[in-house]
Amino acid sequence: MQSILEIDSVMKSFDGRRILSDIYLKCETGDILGMLGRNGSGKSTLLKILFGAMKGDHKFIRIDGEIYDKPFKTPGLVCYLPQHNFLLGHLSVITTVDLYLEGMGVDTFLDDELLGKLRDNKINSLSGGESRYLEIKLLLSMPSKFVLLDEPFNGVAPVMIEQLKTMIVQHSTTKGIILTDHDYNNVLDVANKYCLVYDGGIKHIETKNDLVKWQYLKLNSLD
């Protein structure tokens, strides 16, 4: 059965400056919603509010029609990839995976060209890209209905980016995924729906020409 996540009437200000104003966003399981916007437009702020890690001045969050103030407190609803690394550095890769998966399917999870070589390494010995890859694969493997990915491809080598894109698309068959990235091409490659955070609001994007219309791209960047 398809699940629906909605966030409505979001408002957020910092130091008297309105960042988000009357935002409405909807994501269904089976969707990858690509969220675009210039630096400082409020993308990360919106994801934090949606996850429940940041308080909005005003907001309604609904999942399958039920209202939640902090969705992360309810198991199986939403998980979130922040821009910073969040895994505990002193633990090994295999211990970390075992903790997150609660001992189920650890060997299958680590049967991976990259992670198989790193299973006994400490998290703090991994490169930024390796750590990011592990974090994303862990979150996608969790039973949550929705996954929020803030800059998932940042600092990741091109070959791993392609692997992550494939992984994200595969998991979108059972999850709803909202992601951002500073490289709009990565977002356009993987998402099936798009929106732009612009001037505190949300603009729904159908084609690249819409990104020119809302001044996110220049006309010559469409070539």
C-alpha positions in Angstrom: 0.0 0.0 0.0 1.4 3.4 -1.0 2.3 5.8 1.8 2.1 9.6 1.5 4.3 12.2 3.3 3.1 15.8 3.3 4.5 18.9 5.0 2.3 21.9 4.9 2.2 25.6 6.0 5.9 25.6 6.9 7.3 28.9 8.1 10.8 29.5 9.4 12.7 32.7 10.2 16.2 33.3 11.5 17.0 36.6 13.3 13.9 38.1 11.9 14.6 37.0 8.3 12.0 34.8 6.7 13.7 31.7 5.1 10.6 29.6 4.4 7.1 30.8 3.9 4.0 28.7 3.6 5.7 25.7 2.1 3.8 22.6 0.9 5.6 19.5 -0.2 4.3 16.0 -0.9 6.2 12.7 -1.5 4.8 9.2 -2.0 6.5 5.9 -1.8 7.8 5.1 -5.2 8.9 8.7 -5.8 12.3 10.3 -5.8 11.7 14.0 -5.3 14.7 16.1 -6.2 14.8 19.4 -4.3 16.9 22.2 -6.0 17.8 25.6 -4.8 20.7 28.0 -4.4 22.9 27.9 -1.3 21.0 29.5 1.6 17.6 29.0 0.0 16.4 26.8 2.9 16.6 23.3 1.5 18.5 21.9 4.5 16.3 23.8 6.9 13.2 22.3 5.3 14.6 18.7 5.6 15.5 19.2 9.2 12.0 20.5 10.0 10.5 17.6 8.1 12.6 15.1 10.0 11.7 16.8 13.3 15.2 17.8 14.2 14.5 21.5 13.9 11.4 23.4 15.1 9.5 25.4 12.5 7.8 28.6 13.4 4.7 26.9 11.9 4.3 23.5 10.3 2.0 20.5 9.7 3.6 17.1 9.0 1.3 14.3 7.9 2.2 10.8 7.1 -0.7 8.7 5.8 -3.0 11.3 7.1 -1.7 11.3 10.7 -0.1 14.4 12.1 3.4 14.1 13.6 5.4 16.8 15.4 8.7 14.9 15.4 8.5 12.0 12.9 12.0 10.7 13.8 10.6 9.6 17.2 8.3 7.1 15.6 10.2 4.0 14.2 9.7 3.1 10.6 8.6 6.5 9.3 11.5 8.8 8.3 15.3 8.6 8.3 17.6 11.5 7.5 21.1 12.0 6.0 22.6 15.3 7.3 25.4 17.1 5.4 27.9 16.1 8.2 29.0 12.6 8.9 27.1 11.0 11.8 28.6 7.5 12.3 30.7 6.9 15.5 34.3 7.0 14.4 35.7 4.6 17.0 33.6 1.7 15.8 34.5 -0.7 13.0 32.4 -0.8 9.8 31.1 -4.3 10.6 30.2 -3.3 14.2 28.4 -0.3 12.9 26.4 -2.3 10.3 25.6 -4.9 12.9 24.2 -2.2 15.2 22.1 -0.6 12.5 20.7 -3.8 11.0 20.4 -5.4 14.5 22.3 -8.4 13.4 20.1 -9.2 10.4 21.7 -9.5 6.9 25.1 -8.1 7.9 27.1 -10.4 5.5 24.7 -9.7 2.6 25.0 -5.9 3.3 28.8 -6.1 3.3 28.9 -8.3 0.1 29.8 -5.1 -1.7 32.9 -4.3 -3.8 33.7 -1.3 -1.7 32.5 -2.2 1.8 33.8 -5.8 1.6 37.3 -4.4 1.7 36.6 -2.1 4.6 34.6 -4.3 7.0 37.2 -4.3 9.7 38.3 -0.7 9.3 37.4 1.9 11.9 34.9 4.5 10.7 37.3 7.3 11.4 39.8 5.7 9.0 37.5 5.9 6.0 37.6 8.7 3.4 34.8 11.2 3.3 33.4 9.4 0.2 33.6 6.0 1.7 31.9 7.1 4.9 29.1 8.8 2.9 28.6 5.7 0.8 28.2 3.6 4.0 25.8 6.1 5.6 23.6 6.2 2.6 23.5 2.4 2.1 22.6 2.0 5.8 19.8 4.5 5.7 18.3 3.0 2.6 18.4 -0.4 4.2 16.4 0.8 7.2 12.7 -0.1 7.3 11.6 3.6 7.2 9.0 4.5 4.6 10.8 7.8 3.7 14.4 8.8 3.4 15.7 12.4 3.4 19.1 12.8 1.7 20.9 16.2 2.1 23.8 16.5 -0.4 24.3 12.7 -0.6 26.9 12.9 -3.4 29.0 15.6 -1.9 32.7 14.6 -1.6 32.0 11.2 -3.3 34.1 9.9 -6.1 32.3 9.8 -9.5 32.4 6.0 -9.7 30.7 5.8 -6.3 28.2 8.5 -7.3 27.0 6.2 -10.1 26.7 3.3 -7.6 24.7 5.5 -5.2 22.4 6.6 -7.9 21.6 3.0 -8.8 21.1 2.1 -5.2 18.7 5.1 -4.6 16.6 4.2 -7.6 16.4 0.5 -6.5 15.2 1.4 -3.0 12.7 4.0 -4.3 10.5 1.0 -5.4 9.5 0.6 -1.7 10.3 4.1 -0.2 9.7 7.7 -0.8 13.0 9.6 -1.2 13.6 13.4 -1.0 17.2 14.5 -1.9 19.2 17.6 -2.6 22.5 18.2 -4.3 24.6 21.2 -5.3 25.1 19.6 -8.7 21.7 19.8 -10.3 22.6 17.2 -12.9 22.9 14.6 -10.2 19.4 15.5 -9.0 17.9 15.4 -12.6 19.6 12.1 -13.2 18.0 10.2 -10.3 14.7 12.0 -9.5 11.3 11.4 -11.1 9.8 14.6 -9.6 11.4 18.0 -9.0 10.9 21.2 -7.1 12.8 24.4 -6.5 13.1 26.2 -3.2 12.9 29.8 -4.4 12.3 33.1 -2.5 11.0 31.2 0.6 8.5 29.1 -1.4 8.3 26.0 -3.5 8.2 26.0 -7.3 7.3 22.7 -9.0 9.6 21.9 -11.9 8.6 20.1 -15.1 11.5 20.8 -17.4 15.0 22.4 -17.3 13.4 25.5 -18.9 11.5 26.0 -15.6 14.8 26.3 -13.9 15.7 29.1 -16.3 12.4 30.7 -15.7 13.0 30.8 -11.9 16.6 32.0 -12.5 18.2 28.9 -11.1 20.0 28.2 -14.4 21.1 30.4 -17.2 19.9 29.7 -20.7 23.3 28.7 -22.0 23.6 26.0 -19.3 20.9 24.0 -21.0 23.3 23.1 -23.9 
